[in-house]
Structure formats: structure tokens, C-alpha cells
Amino acid sequence: MGACGNGGSLRYAGGVGALEITLRDQPEPGDALIVDAGLGASNGAAFDDVRPLACFLRDADGAVLGGAVGRRWGECAELQQLWVRPEWRRQGLGARLVRAFEQRAAEHGCKRVYLETFSFQAPDLYRSLGYEVRHTISGFAPGIHKHLMVHALDA
């Protein structure tokens, strides 16, 4: 393995010629975009039905104070981001955003919503809304866990 800036490289010789795997702690943005586009093309047919889904909390001037952003696919919706401006937190607005996201997902035929959240984020909020932890991953910073949570929507 030779030095290669912020990583290294592994060289292979095979039936298709010499190949090299470069190792990077800081990948070149263009390289990461090539992988992303290639994966998108490979998965394209399976993901034809994936659609964005979002709801936003706005003030009287239309400024975004919070939002729930995700996507839907078949009977599943994924809540990918939930955020409320700090000065508007602890007023039940996050819960209202989640419920609005769920309602819209149900209108599109979704039967369940899933999400990932870290232990320092909002797992207690999600539990209070009926989400159940299905899997937990440890090994991040001390005491921090990542939870996969799922909530079945009412029929």
C-alpha cells in the first residue's frame, strides 16, 4: 500500500488489467458524485415509485420555522428530517409536524412510517407518538446510540 494523500491505495492485477483501489478520508466531490449517480442508475427501476413528502411550519410572513421531510414508497414512508427552530421548541410543534407528515403519508396509501434517530435527538418524542425501536446501533461516541423506529399508521 502506497501513500496517497489522505488515504492510500491497493493495486490488483487481473484478467481485466491493472486495477487500483484508492483509500480516502476526504473523497473528491466529483468521485462521490460518480458513485452516487451510478448507484442511482442501478437502482432506478426499483425506485421509480419513490416520491418526496414534506410538511413545514411557517410564520405569518411565510418563513420556515420547522419541517418534517422525507419520502414515500409503496406502503412505507420514511421521515428523514424533523427540525423546529430552537425558540419554537417544547410547544408540541414537532409532534404536530410528525402527525401532519403521517397524515399525508396515509393519504398516499402508506401503512407505516419509519425513521432513524440518535439517542441525543428525539427518541422520546417519537416513542410518545407510538414509534417503536426495532433496532439499535451502538459504537458512536460514548453513550450515543442510533435507533431505527417504526410506527404503524391507523387503517
C-alpha positions as CSV (number, residue, x, y, z in Angstrom):
1,M,0.0,0.0,0.0
2,G,1.5,3.3,-1.0
3,A,0.9,6.7,0.5
4,C,-1.8,8.6,-1.3
5,G,-2.5,12.0,0.3
6,N,-5.2,11.4,2.8
7,G,-5.5,7.6,2.3
8,G,-3.7,5.0,0.4
9,S,-4.1,2.6,-2.5
10,L,-4.3,-1.1,-3.2
11,R,-3.2,-2.4,-6.6
12,Y,-4.5,-5.5,-8.3
13,A,-3.6,-7.3,-11.5
14,G,-6.2,-9.4,-13.0
15,G,-7.9,-10.5,-16.2
16,V,-9.2,-7.0,-16.9
17,G,-5.8,-5.4,-16.4
18,A,-4.3,-3.5,-13.6
19,L,-6.8,-2.0,-11.1
20,E,-6.3,0.2,-8.1
21,I,-8.5,0.9,-5.1
22,T,-7.7,4.4,-3.7
23,L,-8.5,5.0,0.0
24,R,-9.6,8.5,1.1
25,D,-10.6,10.1,4.3
26,Q,-11.7,13.1,2.3
27,P,-13.1,11.9,-1.0
28,E,-13.0,14.1,-4.0
29,P,-16.6,15.5,-4.5
30,G,-16.6,14.5,-8.2
31,D,-15.7,10.9,-7.3
32,A,-18.5,10.7,-4.7
33,L,-21.0,12.1,-7.3
34,I,-19.9,9.4,-9.8
35,V,-20.7,6.7,-7.3
36,D,-24.0,8.3,-6.3
37,A,-25.1,8.6,-10.0
38,G,-24.0,5.1,-10.7
39,L,-26.0,3.7,-7.8
40,G,-29.0,5.8,-8.8
41,A,-28.9,4.4,-12.3
42,S,-28.6,0.8,-11.0
43,N,-31.5,1.2,-8.6
44,G,-33.6,3.3,-11.0
45,A,-36.2,0.7,-11.9
46,A,-36.8,-0.3,-8.2
47,F,-37.1,3.3,-7.1
48,D,-39.4,4.6,-9.8
49,D,-42.2,5.0,-7.2
50,V,-40.2,6.9,-4.6
51,R,-41.7,10.3,-4.1
52,P,-40.8,13.2,-1.7
53,L,-43.1,14.0,1.2
54,A,-42.8,17.0,3.5
55,C,-44.7,19.5,5.7
56,F,-43.5,22.8,7.0
57,L,-44.3,25.1,9.9
58,R,-44.4,28.7,8.8
59,D,-44.9,32.1,10.4
60,A,-47.3,34.8,9.2
61,D,-44.6,36.0,6.7
62,G,-44.1,32.5,5.3
63,A,-40.7,31.9,6.9
64,V,-40.0,28.3,7.7
65,L,-39.9,27.7,11.5
66,G,-39.7,23.9,11.2
67,G,-40.3,21.0,9.0
68,A,-40.7,17.2,8.5
69,V,-39.0,16.0,5.4
70,G,-38.9,12.5,3.9
71,R,-40.1,10.3,1.2
72,R,-42.7,7.6,0.5
73,W,-42.5,4.4,-1.4
74,G,-45.3,1.8,-1.6
75,E,-46.8,1.3,1.8
76,C,-43.8,2.9,3.6
77,A,-42.9,6.5,4.4
78,E,-39.5,7.5,5.7
79,L,-39.2,10.5,8.0
80,Q,-35.7,11.6,7.2
81,Q,-35.5,15.0,9.0
82,L,-37.5,16.7,11.7
83,W,-36.5,20.2,12.8
84,V,-38.0,23.1,14.7
85,R,-36.2,26.4,15.3
86,P,-34.9,26.4,18.9
87,E,-37.0,29.3,20.1
88,W,-40.2,27.4,19.0
89,R,-39.3,24.0,20.6
90,R,-41.1,22.5,23.6
91,Q,-44.5,23.7,22.4
92,G,-45.7,20.5,20.7
93,L,-44.9,21.7,17.2
94,G,-42.5,18.8,16.5
95,A,-45.3,16.4,17.3
96,R,-47.7,18.3,15.2
97,L,-45.3,18.2,12.2
98,V,-44.8,14.4,12.7
99,R,-48.6,13.9,12.8
100,A,-49.1,16.0,9.7
101,F,-46.4,14.0,7.9
102,E,-48.1,10.8,8.9
103,Q,-51.5,12.0,7.8
104,R,-50.2,12.9,4.3
105,A,-48.4,9.6,4.1
106,A,-51.6,7.8,4.9
107,E,-53.5,9.8,2.3
108,H,-51.0,8.4,-0.2
109,G,-51.7,4.8,1.0
110,C,-48.8,4.4,3.4
111,K,-49.3,2.0,6.2
112,R,-46.2,2.7,8.2
113,V,-43.6,5.4,8.9
114,Y,-40.0,4.6,9.8
115,L,-37.1,6.8,10.9
116,E,-33.6,6.8,12.3
117,T,-32.8,9.0,15.3
118,F,-29.8,9.3,17.6
119,S,-30.2,9.0,21.4
120,F,-29.4,12.7,21.8
121,Q,-32.1,13.7,19.3
122,A,-35.8,12.9,19.7
123,P,-36.4,9.2,20.5
124,D,-38.6,10.1,23.5
125,L,-40.8,12.3,21.2
126,Y,-41.2,9.5,18.7
127,R,-42.0,7.0,21.5
128,S,-44.7,9.3,22.8
129,L,-46.2,9.3,19.3
130,G,-46.3,5.5,19.1
131,Y,-43.0,4.7,17.4
132,E,-41.2,1.5,18.5
133,V,-37.5,0.9,18.4
134,R,-36.8,-2.0,16.1
135,H,-33.0,-1.9,16.1
136,T,-30.3,0.0,18.0
137,I,-26.7,0.5,16.9
138,S,-24.0,1.4,19.4
139,G,-20.4,2.3,19.0
140,F,-20.6,6.0,18.3
141,A,-19.4,8.5,20.9
142,P,-19.7,7.2,24.4
143,G,-23.4,6.8,25.4
144,I,-24.7,7.6,21.9
145,H,-26.9,5.1,20.1
146,K,-28.8,5.2,16.8
147,H,-32.3,3.9,16.7
148,L,-34.4,2.6,13.9
149,M,-38.0,3.3,14.8
150,V,-41.3,2.2,13.2
151,H,-44.9,3.4,13.6
152,A,-47.9,1.6,12.0
153,L,-50.5,4.1,10.7
154,D,-54.2,3.6,11.6
155,A,-56.1,1.9,8.8
